[in-house]
Structure formats: C-alpha cells, structure tokens
Amino acid sequence: MNLLQHALIEKAGHDNGFEHVLPNSPEGWLALGSARHPAQVSVQVQDGGFRAVLERSQEGLPEELTRSFSEFVGGETKSGPSFLLPSQAALAGWLRRVAALAQALPNQAMVAFDGQVKAALAELEPAAAMTTEVQRMVRHRVGQQAFRQAMLDYWGGACAVTGVALPQALRASHAKAWALCATDAERLDVYNGFLLCANLDALFDTGLATFDDDGVLHVAPVVTTPVLAALGLAPGLKLRWLDQRHRPYLAFHRAQCGWWLP
C-alpha cells in the first residue's frame, strides 16, 4: 500500500464513520475505528479495488452487512465475511453502512441513551431533576429520539416498505408499544418496529395494519381497497427485508390486532 492509497482509505474512513486509524495495523492493511461505535474494520488495496473485513462488531452486524452487500462478499475470515469492493465509492458506502449499523444495533442505542438521559437531567434544576415524574418524562423523550435515530440508521433513512427517503415524512413505529415494554432495552431495540412513512405508521400504530412473518402487509377489513388507494398505498406491499429478530415483536403486534386471524 503506497502513501496515496493509505490517504484515500483514511479519508474514506474519516468521511464515513471511522475517524480513527488504529495502531498496529497488519502489514498491507489499514485498521479503522471510531469513538462513536464499537465496530472496527481493516481495509487493503486489491485488484484495483479494496478488500474490507470486519474485525470487531456487535452480534448480528455481519449478517446485516452481508444482506446489504451480498454481491460483494468475497469469502470468510476468522472474524466474519470479507468484502471485495470495486471502487472508492463502494468502499465509502460499505464503511457508511457498517457505521450506521454499529450505531443502530443492540445494545448501542442503550449506551447512547443512558448518557443522553444523564445530560438532559443535568440541564434541569436539581430539585426538578430529582422528581420521579420529570425523570420519566425525560427518559421517554430522550428514548423516543434515540429509537428514531437507531431506526434511521438501520433502515438507511428510508421507509421500511416504500423506500421513501424523506426524513420529515418518516416515523419510528414500535411493534411492541413503548408503554408495554418491560425494559428500556426492549423499547430501544431496533428490531422492535419499523421506520414507516406517516400513512403506514398511522395504520401500524393503531393496529389497523400489521405484517406477517414474510414481511407482507395486511390491513384490517375497515381499511378497504379504495381507502388504501387514497392513502397512497396498495395491496401486496411488503417490508424491504425482515430479520428473524423482528419476528417475536411482530407476533406480539399481530396478537394486539383484534381482526387478525392466524
């Protein structure tokens, strides 16, 4: 790896979620990391492009990354799949996706959440910050923001069904409602719901729509085909992808829909 190649990889990392070059990179490789998430990667130049490997990540990240970049998988290493990326643009996209997933997947949202709650409470008057109701309200507000950010990261800023990529029109919708979750880990689990455009969110949140275990959208009988069309939706819509970790939450959601017939 020459100095120019080193600089190109370092810049791609810095611009796409990996701001640190790690010490003791293996010969011919550049190891990258970040203070914002736990993922670490190594990149080398190969055949006019790049080979990239996940060196450290949360559970589930290699599988999610393989789903996003299946055409670039180039074999297995001891730490997981390697990826053959044909251009600097492909490398940038790969790094950006790794960083987004690393910030979204359990339990990284919980790590950020705890710090954000403490910071929000520290801004209040001490007497107010000590009350149970204020703490509950702060945790709810901060938690909803953290959940939304995790959803935006996980779904790449686009609706899980339609692919609409307008953040102002997207909602982070829980499958198991916030109030019904037993723990903050459940509330902030990126698999507990979907990033949906506003019309779909309204149906999903009120139990007028749900998804089966294949990700196909189902709506209550009251949502007739003309109503669906007026909402800009159509029969046969389905999730862009569905991970097995979504399914327990979806089963819970379907059980709350009185019209659903298993």
Order of alpha helices (4+ residues) and beta strands (2+ residues): alpha-beta-beta-beta-beta-alpha-beta-beta-alpha-alpha-alpha-alpha-beta-alpha-beta-alpha-beta-beta-alpha-alpha
